């Protein structure tokens, strides 16, 4: 609410300096290409992936992975977070 007395109204300019800009989106640590043999066993590890964000220190980040919604209910593929990016 504004005061009833206009002499109590003032304004001030504020400058905001952004110190950290996420100009690098997270990306895979390297190029991955996975192959699955037709005789692969159930539960067999097929691929391990890692990600990085060039804006953050290596120990200060944690990425979460998930399957695409259309693959989430597919019993042939699972995803396990190894807590290590």
C-alpha positions as CSV (number, residue, x, y, z in Angstrom):
1,X,0.0,0.0,0.0
2,X,1.2,3.5,-0.7
3,X,1.1,6.0,2.1
4,X,-1.6,8.7,2.1
5,X,1.1,11.4,2.3
6,X,2.9,11.8,-1.1
7,X,5.9,13.2,0.7
8,X,6.6,9.7,2.1
9,X,6.9,8.2,-1.4
10,X,10.3,7.8,-2.9
11,X,12.1,5.7,-5.6
12,X,15.6,4.4,-6.0
13,X,17.5,2.8,-8.9
14,X,18.8,-0.7,-8.3
15,X,21.5,-2.4,-10.3
16,X,21.8,-6.2,-10.2
17,X,25.1,-7.7,-11.2
18,X,24.8,-11.4,-12.2
19,X,28.0,-13.1,-11.2
20,X,27.3,-16.6,-12.4
21,X,25.6,-17.3,-15.7
22,X,25.0,-20.9,-16.8
23,X,26.4,-20.4,-20.3
24,X,27.3,-24.1,-20.6
25,X,24.5,-26.5,-20.4
26,X,25.2,-30.0,-18.9
27,X,26.5,-32.4,-21.4
28,X,27.7,-36.0,-21.6
29,X,31.4,-36.4,-20.6
30,X,32.1,-38.0,-23.9
31,X,30.3,-39.4,-27.0
32,X,28.5,-42.7,-26.1
33,X,27.4,-45.4,-28.5
34,X,25.9,-48.5,-27.0
35,X,25.5,-51.9,-28.7
36,X,23.4,-54.8,-27.3
37,X,24.1,-58.3,-28.4
38,X,21.1,-60.6,-29.1
39,X,22.4,-63.0,-26.4
40,X,22.6,-60.3,-23.7
41,X,21.4,-61.7,-20.3
42,X,18.7,-60.1,-18.3
43,X,20.2,-57.6,-15.8
44,X,23.4,-57.3,-17.8
45,X,25.1,-53.8,-17.7
46,X,25.0,-52.4,-21.2
47,X,26.3,-48.8,-20.8
48,X,27.5,-46.5,-18.1
49,X,27.2,-42.8,-18.8
50,X,28.6,-39.7,-17.1
51,X,27.7,-36.0,-17.5
52,X,29.5,-32.7,-16.6
53,X,28.7,-29.0,-16.4
54,X,31.6,-26.8,-17.3
55,X,30.0,-24.0,-15.1
56,X,30.3,-26.0,-11.8
57,X,33.1,-27.5,-9.9
58,X,33.4,-31.3,-10.5
59,X,32.6,-32.2,-6.9
60,X,29.7,-29.7,-6.6
61,X,27.3,-31.2,-9.1
62,X,25.0,-34.2,-9.2
63,X,23.0,-35.2,-12.2
64,X,19.8,-37.3,-12.2
65,X,18.9,-39.5,-15.1
66,X,15.6,-41.0,-16.1
67,X,14.1,-42.9,-19.0
68,X,11.9,-41.1,-21.4
69,X,8.2,-41.4,-20.5
70,X,7.5,-43.7,-23.4
71,X,10.3,-46.1,-22.2
72,X,9.6,-45.9,-18.4
73,X,7.3,-48.9,-18.4
74,X,9.3,-51.0,-20.8
75,X,10.5,-54.1,-18.8
76,X,13.4,-54.6,-21.2
77,X,15.3,-51.6,-20.0
78,X,16.1,-50.2,-16.6
79,X,18.2,-47.3,-15.4
80,X,20.2,-47.2,-12.2
81,X,21.8,-44.1,-10.6
82,X,25.2,-45.0,-9.3
83,X,25.4,-41.7,-7.4
84,X,28.5,-40.6,-9.3
85,X,27.3,-38.4,-12.2
